[in-house]
Amino acid sequence: MAMGTIRGAQLAVGKNGRVHVAWDGMGGGSSLDPHAGHSDNHSAHSRPARDASDAKQPLLYTRLNDAGTAFEPERNVISYAYGLDGGSSIAADSQGNVYVTWHAAQPGNTNGEGGRAVFVARSTDEGKTFQRETPAISKPTGACACCGMRAFADSHGDVLALYRTAYQMTNRDETLLISRNAGANFEIAYSHHWNVATCPMSSAFISETSGEILAAAETHGRVFFVRLDPQTRKVSSPVSPETQAKHPVAIGNARGEVLLAWAEGAGWAKGGAVAWQIYDREGNPISPKGRAEGLKPWSLATAFTEPDGSFTIIY
């Protein structure tokens, strides 16, 4: 069965080039001990009974072994916050911190998507053990269940998470969270409003160039990106091409130019085309729009910056 463009595995590279991978597991979590590999810093809190999580979908994690020759056996990082749908992600930094993020219903939730929250399981030892997950923010915003999210650890030591809220059924704002204390808690850095009553099944993307964060997502049926300066907390106005599009990627170069790439014509079990445009620091297009057919179903594009500042798109 296809996992789709939203529920596939996500990868991060951390300390000493170690690769970390997280993905939504299939079936129940009972085949794995949901507490294995956890270091519980909340021992005063009672855990749910084992049989309460037997039929729950796990969030699986693995990492490259110390020898760099193979991946370790996968582990379920969820301790209690079950309810995966679209959103899970992973980030890692050069200090050995690893962050697995996802959105799920809060315990006792009776408010559907409005009662979902973003959770974070943290590791300080390169993924050897994970602390019990905690909500990212104290006042949850809800989360659009089928939409993806993206976590990112930047060069300043901050952690970011980009996801779609659902605090009311028609308010599905794309929201960027930032943590300045290694994922202990987060605050809202930016929110792009969208009043829509259906789930757009969208993805999100975060990158960094020269200490500046680029965050890209979909709103109003179009893709956009913003620039975030983590030091000043200033966020630029959103930049968006005037076309219906999904699944954006935004990367920059040292000159302040940004490549925005996206999918056109893609849908459920349907491929499409990859399109792109390059913008200057002020958000003005400096290249003609490009387009290439051949995007496969359940696929999306990615891109990277070459040493000379040019861009390469992969799909």
C-alpha positions as CSV (number, residue, x, y, z in Angstrom):
1,M,0.0,0.0,0.0
2,A,1.4,3.4,-0.9
3,M,2.3,5.7,2.0
4,G,1.6,8.8,-0.1
5,T,3.5,12.0,-0.3
6,I,2.8,12.9,3.3
7,R,3.5,9.7,5.3
8,G,6.9,8.6,4.0
9,A,10.1,8.4,6.0
10,Q,12.0,11.5,7.0
11,L,15.8,11.7,7.4
12,A,18.2,13.9,9.3
13,V,22.0,14.0,9.6
14,G,23.5,14.8,13.0
15,K,26.7,14.6,15.0
16,N,29.6,13.0,13.2
17,G,27.5,12.5,10.1
18,R,25.2,9.9,11.8
19,V,22.0,9.4,9.8
20,H,18.7,9.3,11.7
21,V,15.4,8.2,10.2
22,A,11.8,8.3,11.4
23,W,8.5,7.1,9.8
24,D,4.9,6.2,10.6
25,G,4.7,2.5,11.4
26,M,1.9,0.2,10.2
27,G,-0.4,-1.7,12.4
28,G,-0.3,-1.8,16.2
29,G,2.6,-1.0,18.4
30,S,2.4,-4.1,20.5
31,S,5.3,-5.8,18.7
32,L,7.6,-3.3,20.1
33,D,8.0,-2.2,23.7
34,P,6.8,1.4,23.5
35,H,9.1,2.4,26.4
36,A,12.3,0.7,25.0
37,G,15.0,3.2,24.4
38,H,13.4,5.9,26.5
39,S,15.0,7.7,29.5
40,D,12.0,8.9,31.5
41,N,12.5,12.3,33.1
42,H,8.9,12.3,34.3
43,S,8.9,9.2,36.5
44,A,6.3,10.8,38.8
45,H,3.8,10.7,36.0
46,S,2.0,7.4,35.6
47,R,2.1,5.7,32.2
48,P,-0.9,4.2,30.5
49,A,-1.5,0.5,30.9
50,R,0.2,-1.6,28.3
51,D,-3.0,-2.9,26.8
52,A,-4.1,0.7,26.2
53,S,-1.5,1.0,23.5
54,D,-1.5,-2.4,22.0
55,A,-3.5,-1.4,18.9
56,K,-1.9,1.9,18.4
57,Q,0.2,2.9,15.4
58,P,3.9,3.3,16.3
59,L,6.3,6.0,15.2
60,L,9.4,4.1,14.3
61,Y,13.0,5.4,14.6
62,T,16.4,4.0,13.5
63,R,19.9,5.4,13.3
64,L,23.1,4.4,11.6
65,N,25.2,2.2,14.0
66,D,28.4,3.3,15.5
67,A,30.5,1.6,12.9
68,G,28.5,3.3,10.1
69,T,27.9,0.0,8.4
70,A,24.1,-0.7,9.0
71,F,21.0,0.7,10.6
72,E,20.0,-0.4,14.1
73,P,16.7,-2.3,14.7
74,E,13.8,0.2,14.6
75,R,12.2,1.4,17.8
76,N,8.9,2.9,18.6
77,V,9.5,6.4,20.2
78,I,5.9,6.9,21.3
79,S,5.3,6.4,25.0
80,Y,1.7,7.6,25.3
81,A,0.8,10.2,22.6
82,Y,-0.7,7.8,20.0
83,G,-2.8,8.9,17.1
84,L,-0.5,9.3,14.1
85,D,-2.0,10.4,10.8
86,G,-0.1,12.6,8.5
87,G,2.5,14.4,10.5
88,S,5.8,13.1,11.8
89,S,9.4,14.4,11.3
90,I,12.9,14.3,12.7
91,A,15.7,16.8,13.2
92,A,19.3,16.4,14.5
93,D,22.2,18.8,15.3
94,S,25.9,18.6,15.6
95,Q,25.8,18.4,19.4
96,G,24.2,15.0,19.5
97,N,20.6,16.1,20.0
98,V,17.9,14.4,18.1
99,Y,14.2,15.5,18.0
100,V,11.4,13.3,16.7
101,T,8.1,15.3,16.3
102,W,4.6,14.4,15.4
103,H,1.0,15.6,16.0
104,A,-1.6,13.4,17.7
105,A,-4.6,13.7,19.9
106,Q,-4.0,14.9,23.5
107,P,-4.9,12.3,26.1
108,G,-8.7,12.5,26.8
109,N,-9.3,14.6,23.7
110,T,-12.9,15.0,22.7
111,N,-12.5,17.8,20.2
112,G,-11.3,16.0,17.1
113,E,-8.6,17.8,15.2
114,G,-8.9,20.8,17.5
115,G,-7.7,18.7,20.3
116,R,-4.5,17.5,18.5
117,A,-1.1,18.8,19.6
118,V,2.5,18.6,18.4
119,F,4.6,16.3,20.5
120,V,8.4,16.1,20.8
121,A,10.6,13.2,21.9
122,R,14.1,14.4,22.6
123,S,17.4,12.6,22.7
124,T,20.7,14.1,24.0
125,D,22.9,11.0,23.2
126,E,22.5,10.8,19.4
127,G,19.3,8.7,19.5
128,K,20.6,6.0,21.9
129,T,17.7,6.9,24.3
130,F,14.8,9.2,24.1
131,Q,13.0,11.1,26.8
132,R,9.3,10.7,27.2
133,E,7.4,12.9,24.7
134,T,6.0,16.3,25.8
135,P,3.7,18.8,24.1
136,A,5.6,21.4,22.1
137,I,3.5,24.3,23.4
138,S,1.4,24.7,26.5
139,K,-1.7,25.9,24.7
140,P,-2.2,23.5,21.8
141,T,-3.4,24.9,18.5
142,G,-5.0,21.7,17.1
143,A,-3.4,20.1,14.1
144,C,-4.7,19.2,10.6
145,A,-4.5,15.4,10.9
146,C,-3.6,14.4,7.4
147,C,-1.1,17.2,6.7
148,G,2.6,16.7,7.0
149,M,5.0,18.6,9.2
150,R,8.8,19.3,9.1
151,A,11.2,19.6,12.0
152,F,14.6,21.3,11.7
153,A,17.6,22.0,14.0
154,D,19.6,25.0,12.9
155,S,23.2,26.2,13.3
156,H,22.2,28.4,16.3
157,G,21.0,25.5,18.3
158,D,17.3,26.4,17.8
159,V,14.7,23.8,16.9
160,L,11.9,24.5,14.5
161,A,8.6,22.7,13.5
162,L,6.3,23.7,10.7
163,Y,2.8,22.3,10.6
164,R,-0.9,23.1,9.9
165,T,-3.1,24.0,12.9
166,A,-6.8,23.2,13.2
167,Y,-7.9,25.1,16.2
168,Q,-11.3,25.4,14.7
169,M,-12.5,23.2,11.9
170,T,-12.2,26.0,9.3
171,N,-8.9,27.6,10.6
172,R,-6.0,25.7,9.2
173,D,-3.1,28.1,9.5
174,E,0.4,27.0,8.5
175,T,2.4,27.6,11.7
176,L,6.1,27.8,12.5
177,L,7.2,26.9,16.0
178,I,10.7,27.7,17.4
179,S,12.5,26.5,20.5
180,R,15.5,28.3,21.9
181,N,16.2,25.8,24.7
182,A,16.9,22.5,22.9
183,G,13.3,21.5,22.4
184,A,12.2,21.9,26.0
185,N,9.4,24.2,24.9
186,F,8.4,26.1,21.8
187,E,6.8,29.4,20.8
188,I,5.0,30.5,17.7
189,A,7.3,32.3,15.4
190,Y,5.0,32.8,12.4
191,S,1.5,31.8,11.3
192,H,0.0,32.1,7.8
193,H,-3.8,32.1,8.0
194,W,-6.1,29.9,5.8
195,N,-9.8,29.6,6.4
196,V,-10.7,26.3,4.8
197,A,-13.0,23.5,5.9
198,T,-11.2,20.6,4.3
199,C,-7.8,19.1,4.7
200,P,-5.4,20.1,1.9
201,M,-3.1,17.1,2.5
202,S,-0.1,19.4,2.4
203,S,3.6,19.1,3.1
204,A,6.1,21.5,4.7
205,F,9.8,22.3,4.2
206,I,12.5,24.1,6.3
207,S,16.1,24.9,5.3
208,E,18.9,27.2,6.4
209,T,21.4,29.3,4.5
210,S,24.0,31.6,6.1
211,G,22.1,31.5,9.4
212,E,18.8,32.4,7.9
213,I,15.8,30.1,8.0
214,L,13.6,29.4,4.9
215,A,10.2,27.9,5.6
216,A,7.9,26.8,2.8
217,A,4.3,25.5,2.8
218,E,0.9,25.7,1.1
219,T,-1.9,28.2,1.8
220,H,-4.9,29.2,-0.3
221,G,-4.0,26.4,-2.8
222,R,-0.7,28.1,-3.5
223,V,2.8,27.5,-2.2
224,F,4.9,30.2,-0.4
225,F,8.1,30.8,1.5
226,V,9.2,33.2,4.3
227,R,12.6,34.1,5.6
228,L,13.1,34.0,9.4
229,D,16.1,35.7,11.2
230,P,16.4,33.6,14.4
231,Q,18.3,36.4,16.1
232,T,15.9,39.3,15.5
233,R,12.8,37.0,15.2
234,K,11.9,39.1,12.1
235,V,9.8,37.2,9.5
236,S,9.6,38.4,5.9
237,S,6.3,38.8,4.0
238,P,5.4,35.5,2.2
239,V,6.6,35.1,-1.4
240,S,4.3,33.1,-3.6
241,P,4.0,32.4,-7.3
242,E,0.6,33.0,-8.8
243,T,-0.3,29.4,-9.6
244,Q,-2.1,26.5,-8.0
245,A,0.6,24.3,-6.5
246,K,1.6,21.9,-3.8
247,H,4.6,20.4,-2.0
248,P,7.1,23.3,-2.0
249,V,10.9,23.3,-1.4
250,A,12.8,26.5,-0.7
251,I,16.6,26.6,-0.5
252,G,19.0,29.6,-0.7
253,N,22.6,30.5,-1.6
254,A,25.2,32.9,-0.1
255,R,24.0,35.7,-2.4
256,G,20.6,35.7,-0.8
257,E,18.8,34.1,-3.7
258,V,16.1,31.5,-3.1
259,L,15.0,28.7,-5.3
260,L,11.3,27.8,-4.8
261,A,10.3,24.5,-6.4
262,W,6.9,22.9,-6.2
263,A,4.5,20.3,-7.7
264,E,1.8,21.1,-10.3
265,G,-1.1,18.8,-11.2
266,A,-0.3,16.3,-8.5
267,G,-3.0,14.6,-6.5
268,W,-4.0,11.4,-4.8
269,A,-2.4,8.5,-6.8
270,K,-1.6,11.1,-9.5
271,G,1.7,12.4,-10.7
272,G,2.3,15.8,-12.3
273,A,5.1,18.2,-13.1
274,V,7.9,20.0,-11.1
275,A,8.0,23.8,-11.5
276,W,10.4,26.3,-10.0
277,Q,11.5,30.0,-9.9
278,I,14.4,31.9,-8.4
279,Y,13.9,35.0,-6.3
280,D,16.2,37.7,-5.0
281,R,16.6,38.8,-1.4
282,E,13.6,41.1,-1.7
283,G,11.4,38.3,-3.0
284,N,11.4,39.5,-6.7
285,P,11.6,36.8,-9.4
286,I,14.9,36.9,-11.2
287,S,14.4,33.9,-13.5
288,P,11.6,32.7,-15.8
289,K,9.4,30.0,-14.3
290,G,10.7,26.5,-15.2
291,R,8.7,23.4,-15.6
292,A,9.4,19.7,-16.2
293,E,7.0,16.9,-16.6
294,G,7.4,13.4,-15.1
295,L,6.8,13.7,-11.4
296,K,5.7,10.2,-10.4
297,P,2.6,9.5,-8.2
298,W,3.4,9.7,-4.4
299,S,6.5,11.7,-5.2
300,L,7.7,15.2,-4.7
301,A,10.8,17.2,-5.5
302,T,13.8,18.2,-3.4
303,A,16.8,20.4,-4.2
304,F,20.2,21.5,-3.0
305,T,22.6,24.4,-3.6
306,E,25.8,23.8,-5.5
307,P,29.2,25.3,-4.4
308,D,28.9,28.0,-7.0
309,G,25.5,29.1,-5.7
310,S,23.5,27.5,-8.5
311,F,20.7,25.0,-7.7
312,T,19.9,21.4,-8.5
313,I,16.4,19.9,-8.3
314,I,15.9,16.2,-7.9
315,Y,12.6,14.4,-8.5
